[in-house]
Amino acid sequence: MNFKNLTAIGYGLLFIGLLVAPLLGAYPVFVMKLMCFALFASAFNLLLGYTGMLSFGHAAFLGGSAYVAGQSMKVWGFTPEIGLLLGTASGALLGLVVGFFAIRRTGIYSTMITLALAQMLFFICLQMPFTGGEDGLQGVPRGKLFGVFDLQNDLAMYYVVLVVVVAAFFLIVRTVHSPYGQVLKAIKENEPRAISLGYDTNRFKLLAFVLSAALSGLAGSLKTLVLGFATLSDVHWTASGHVVLMTLVGGLGTLSGPLVGSAVVVLLENKLGEIGSFLATLTSVEWFNTLGESVTMVTGLIFVICVLAFRRGIMGEIIAWLVRRKAGNKG
């Protein structure tokens, strides 16, 4: 069985698993939150993994769009589909502004520009009255999608989120495998050579920035719709750090890596206490009961282990092993 068939089977099993997850007892809101972060990480990976541009300001697109979508649905009375569109558009607009400045520098200077502009947006969200300050924007209604589907029902909301996230992921896949995606890979590998071939690399990088920001904005808008609120944590620099962690743990430059990395990080953040209690019961070691209070420490430890032992990330190492095995079989 070749690698392409294995990939198709893997994605098929994942999709089937997500389809039946609520029917098997999974908490729909938690799985929806996980899917939103998976989309966020995939959007970030499009920029870093395939274009080679590191952004420490991606929280601006996630959180800024979350506030716009929440405001449009709660205060302006727009329907969910319009709120999601406005959130995505605001993410694209923010990406255009941040990308315009970021692509004019390289390396750490470009990265620091994204961080600085994202922190400016954080302080704006902290001070502006409509954002709710430290309390955040609360009580965002789900409403009815297209005036028909009542999203107050968690199951209906779940399948709407699943359809949107799957469609967005296929857009990323199509982008990566398109001629445009091949140019992005060329820019990442050797930008001077891409310039010598006649490509306007700044235009390609800016478009990648806008696309990544728009998809991050869609993730933030979905998250607000699901949870009913947008908070400062969505736009804080730590959210940017989390998406970097998700991508690196899962596998930078792989399509499946951000999905796995986001699942690992979100599960650790939300279920570490339960995992610790289980280990304490299994081993009779009382210390495991304190794991729930040490989420940051455990996450950091996993990151260090991945950097030292799994440089390619979880999926990157698996893919590399499959490639070596295939080459060995041919030999």
C-alpha positions in Angstrom: 0.0 0.0 0.0 1.5 3.3 -1.0 1.8 6.5 1.0 -1.1 8.2 -0.8 -3.5 5.4 0.0 -2.4 5.4 3.7 -3.0 9.1 3.9 -6.5 8.8 2.3 -7.4 6.0 4.7 -6.1 8.0 7.7 -8.1 11.1 6.8 -11.2 8.9 6.1 -10.9 7.2 9.5 -10.5 10.6 11.2 -13.6 12.0 9.4 -15.7 9.0 10.4 -14.5 9.3 13.9 -15.5 12.9 14.1 -18.9 12.1 12.5 -19.7 9.5 15.2 -17.9 11.1 18.2 -21.0 12.8 19.7 -23.0 9.6 19.2 -20.4 7.7 21.1 -20.6 10.0 24.1 -18.0 12.6 23.4 -18.8 16.1 24.7 -19.7 18.0 21.5 -18.5 21.5 22.8 -15.1 20.1 23.7 -14.6 18.4 20.3 -15.8 21.6 18.6 -13.2 23.6 20.5 -10.6 21.1 19.4 -11.6 21.4 15.8 -11.4 25.2 16.0 -7.8 25.0 17.3 -7.0 22.3 14.7 -8.1 24.8 12.0 -6.1 27.6 13.7 -2.9 25.4 13.7 -3.4 24.3 10.1 -3.8 28.0 9.0 -0.6 28.9 10.9 1.3 25.9 9.3 0.4 27.2 5.9 2.4 30.3 6.7 5.3 28.8 8.6 5.5 25.3 7.3 5.0 26.0 3.6 6.1 29.7 3.2 8.8 29.8 5.9 7.4 33.0 7.6 7.3 32.8 11.4 4.5 34.9 13.0 4.3 35.5 16.7 1.2 37.5 16.2 -1.4 35.0 15.0 -3.4 35.5 18.1 -4.4 38.9 16.6 -6.3 37.1 13.8 -7.9 34.5 16.0 -8.9 37.0 18.8 -9.6 40.0 16.6 -12.0 38.1 14.4 -13.6 36.5 17.5 -14.5 39.9 18.8 -15.8 41.1 15.4 -17.9 38.0 14.9 -19.2 38.2 18.5 -20.1 41.9 18.2 -21.9 41.4 14.9 -24.0 38.6 16.2 -24.7 40.0 19.7 -25.0 43.7 19.2 -25.7 44.2 15.5 -28.1 41.3 15.3 -26.5 39.5 12.3 -27.2 35.9 11.6 -24.4 33.3 12.3 -23.4 32.9 8.7 -23.0 36.7 8.3 -21.1 36.8 11.6 -18.7 34.1 10.5 -18.1 35.9 7.1 -17.4 39.2 8.9 -15.0 37.5 11.3 -13.2 35.8 8.4 -13.1 39.1 6.4 -11.7 41.0 9.4 -9.0 38.3 9.9 -8.1 38.7 6.2 -8.0 42.5 6.6 -5.8 42.3 9.7 -3.5 39.9 7.8 -3.2 42.3 5.0 -2.1 45.1 7.3 0.3 43.0 9.4 1.6 41.1 6.3 2.2 44.4 4.5 4.8 45.4 7.1 6.1 41.9 8.0 7.1 40.8 4.4 9.4 43.9 4.1 11.7 42.4 6.7 13.2 38.9 7.1 14.1 36.6 10.0 13.6 37.8 13.5 12.7 41.4 12.4 9.7 40.1 10.5 8.7 38.0 13.5 9.0 40.9 16.0 6.8 43.1 13.7 4.0 40.5 13.9 4.4 40.3 17.7 4.4 44.1 18.1 1.3 44.7 16.0 -0.5 41.8 17.7 0.2 43.3 21.1 -1.1 46.7 19.9 -4.4 45.0 19.1 -4.3 43.3 22.5 -4.2 46.6 24.3 -6.9 48.0 22.0 -9.1 45.1 23.0 -8.3 45.7 26.6 -9.3 49.4 26.5 -12.2 49.5 24.1 -15.6 49.4 25.9 -17.4 47.1 23.4 -14.9 44.3 24.0 -15.8 44.1 27.7 -12.2 44.6 28.8 -10.9 41.9 31.1 -14.4 40.3 31.3 -14.5 39.8 27.5 -17.5 39.8 25.2 -20.1 37.6 26.8 -23.4 36.2 25.9 -23.0 35.8 22.1 -26.1 34.0 20.8 -25.8 31.1 18.4 -29.0 32.0 16.5 -30.2 30.1 13.5 -28.1 29.3 10.5 -29.8 30.6 7.3 -32.8 31.0 9.5 -33.4 27.3 9.5 -30.9 25.3 11.6 -31.2 26.1 15.3 -27.6 26.2 16.6 -28.7 26.2 20.2 -28.8 22.5 19.8 -25.2 21.3 20.4 -25.5 18.4 17.9 -26.6 20.7 15.1 -23.8 23.2 16.0 -21.3 20.3 16.0 -22.0 19.2 12.5 -22.0 22.8 11.2 -18.5 23.2 12.7 -17.4 19.9 11.3 -18.5 20.9 7.8 -16.9 24.3 8.0 -13.6 23.0 9.4 -13.4 20.1 6.8 -14.1 22.5 4.0 -11.4 24.9 5.2 -8.9 22.1 5.6 -9.5 20.9 2.0 -8.9 24.5 0.9 -5.5 24.4 2.7 -4.8 21.0 1.0 -5.8 22.3 -2.4 -3.6 25.4 -1.9 -0.6 23.4 -0.9 -0.8 21.1 -3.9 -1.6 23.9 -6.4 1.0 25.7 -8.6 0.7 28.6 -6.1 1.6 26.2 -3.2 4.6 25.0 -5.1 5.8 28.6 -5.5 5.4 29.1 -1.7 7.6 26.0 -1.1 10.2 27.4 -3.5 10.2 30.7 -1.6 10.7 28.8 1.7 13.6 26.7 0.3 15.4 29.4 -1.7 13.8 32.8 -2.1 16.6 34.4 -4.2 16.3 31.6 -6.7 12.5 32.1 -6.8 13.1 35.8 -7.5 15.6 34.9 -10.3 12.9 32.8 -11.9 10.8 35.9 -12.2 8.4 35.5 -9.3 7.3 38.5 -7.3 7.9 36.8 -3.9 6.5 39.7 -1.8 3.2 39.3 -3.6 3.1 35.6 -3.0 4.1 35.9 0.7 1.5 38.6 1.3 -1.3 36.5 -0.2 -0.2 33.6 2.0 -0.3 35.9 5.0 -3.8 37.0 4.1 -5.1 33.5 3.5 -3.5 32.2 6.8 -5.0 35.1 8.7 -8.5 34.7 7.1 -8.6 31.0 8.1 -7.3 31.9 11.6 -10.1 34.4 11.7 -12.6 31.8 10.7 -11.3 29.6 13.5 -11.7 32.4 16.0 -15.2 33.3 14.8 -16.3 29.6 15.0 -14.9 29.4 18.6 -16.9 32.5 19.6 -20.1 31.0 18.1 -19.5 27.7 19.8 -18.6 29.0 23.3 -20.7 32.2 23.3 -17.9 34.5 24.3 -14.6 36.1 23.2 -11.9 36.9 25.8 -8.6 38.6 26.0 -6.9 35.2 26.1 -7.8 34.8 22.4 -5.8 37.8 21.4 -3.0 37.5 24.0 0.5 36.6 22.9 0.3 33.2 24.7 -2.3 32.1 22.1 0.3 32.8 19.4 2.8 30.7 21.4 0.2 27.9 21.7 -0.3 27.7 17.9 3.5 27.5 17.4 3.7 24.7 20.0 0.8 22.8 18.3 2.4 23.0 14.9 5.9 22.0 16.0 4.7 19.1 18.2 2.5 17.8 15.4 5.0 18.2 12.6 5.9 21.4 10.8 5.3 21.4 7.1 2.9 18.4 7.2 -0.8 18.7 6.6 -1.7 16.2 9.3 0.8 17.5 11.9 -1.2 20.5 13.1 -4.3 18.3 13.6 -2.3 15.9 15.8 -0.4 18.7 17.6 -3.6 20.7 18.4 -5.2 17.5 19.7 -2.3 16.8 22.0 -2.1 20.3 23.4 -5.8 20.8 23.9 -6.3 17.4 25.4 -3.4 18.1 27.9 -4.8 21.5 28.8 -8.3 20.1 29.4 -7.8 16.5 30.5 -4.5 16.5 32.3 -6.2 16.5 35.7 -8.2 13.4 34.8 -5.1 11.7 33.3 -3.2 12.4 36.6 -6.0 11.0 38.7 -6.1 7.8 36.5 -2.3 7.4 36.8 -2.5 8.0 40.6 -5.1 5.2 40.9 -3.2 2.9 38.6 0.2 3.4 40.3 -0.8 4.5 43.8 1.6 7.5 43.4 -0.1 10.4 45.0 2.0 13.0 43.1 0.1 12.3 39.9 -3.0 14.0 41.4 -1.1 17.3 41.2 -0.6 17.1 37.4 -3.8 19.1 36.8 -2.1 22.1 38.5 1.0 21.8 36.3 -0.3 22.0 32.7 2.2 24.6 31.6 5.1 22.5 33.0 3.9 19.3 31.4 3.3 21.0 28.0 6.7 22.6 28.2 8.3 19.3 29.0 6.6 17.7 26.0 7.8 20.5 23.8 11.4 20.0 25.0 11.2 16.3 24.4 9.9 16.9 20.8 12.6 19.4 20.1 15.4 17.1 21.4 14.1 13.7 20.2 11.5 14.3 17.5 12.8 17.3 15.5 10.2 16.7 12.8 7.3 16.5 15.2 5.0 13.5 15.7 3.6 13.2 12.2 6.9 14.3 10.7 8.7 11.4 12.3 6.0 8.9 11.3 6.1 10.1 7.7 9.9 10.0 7.6 9.8 6.4 9.0 7.3 5.4 6.3 9.5 6.9 3.6 12.6 5.1 4.9 10.7 1.8 5.1 9.5 2.3 1.5 13.0 3.0 0.3 14.3 0.0 2.2 11.7 -2.3 0.6 12.7 -1.0 -2.9 16.4 -1.6 -2.1 
